Amino acid sequence: MTKAFQAFLTGIFFTFILDFTLFLGLKLNYIDVHGIKTYFNPFFVDNQNLWLFLLLTVFIGWITIYLRSTKSAAIILAFLFVLSGSSVIPAIGSKLGDALFRQANLEITIAPNTYRGDILYNDRHQIYFYDTDLQRVITLPKEKK
């Protein structure tokens, strides 16, 4: 039981570091580049995938505590850190942000206006939309559900 708890805590620790690094790169190289005004904390929390986080936590905890070959565990962790940290490179962070958040070629109608373009990012209260007619980023209110 103690070893399993230690594996879980170790997995959470490393997964938080990997997750933070990934979202830091996305914030710097996608969100800030497009002029989207959002703080890091809501951006980080709103875009978490709980199941992926738990799966990665269990996997990392298992390889750090139960895998007999520490060299293999170090190689896997180093690979995950390089993969996560690559989002800090502007070209990679921008492409990753596009893949995760951009919804291309949409038409949004908010009476009496119609907007054509790409959704760059959805946050809790607004839609950040690149209007191809205006050729700039505009914010649109989200509909109340």
Rosetta blueprint (number, residue, H / E / L):
1 M L
2 T H
3 K H
4 A H
5 F H
6 Q H
7 A H
8 F H
9 L H
10 T H
11 G H
12 I H
13 F H
14 F H
15 T H
16 F H
17 I H
18 L H
19 D H
20 F H
21 T H
22 L H
23 F H
24 L H
25 G H
26 L H
27 K H
28 L H
29 N H
30 Y H
31 I H
32 D L
33 V L
34 H L
35 G L
36 I L
37 K L
38 T L
39 Y L
40 F H
41 N H
42 P H
43 F H
44 F H
45 V H
46 D H
47 N L
48 Q L
49 N L
50 L H
51 W H
52 L H
53 F H
54 L H
55 L H
56 L H
57 T H
58 V H
59 F H
60 I H
61 G H
62 W H
63 I H
64 T H
65 I H
66 Y L
67 L L
68 R L
69 S L
70 T H
71 K H
72 S H
73 A H
74 A H
75 I H
76 I H
77 L H
78 A H
79 F H
80 L H
81 F H
82 V H
83 L H
84 S H
85 G H
86 S H
87 S H
88 V H
89 I L
90 P H
91 A H
92 I H
93 G H
94 S H
95 K H
96 L H
97 G H
98 D H
99 A H
100 L H
101 F H
102 R L
103 Q E
104 A E
105 N E
106 L E
107 E E
108 I E
109 T E
110 I E
111 A L
112 P L
113 N E
114 T E
115 Y E
116 R E
117 G E
118 D E
119 I E
120 L E
121 Y E
122 N E
123 D L
124 R L
125 H L
126 Q E
127 I E
128 Y E
129 F E
130 Y E
131 D E
132 T L
133 D L
134 L L
135 Q L
136 R E
137 V E
138 I E
139 T E
140 L E
141 P E
142 K L
143 E L
144 K L
145 K L
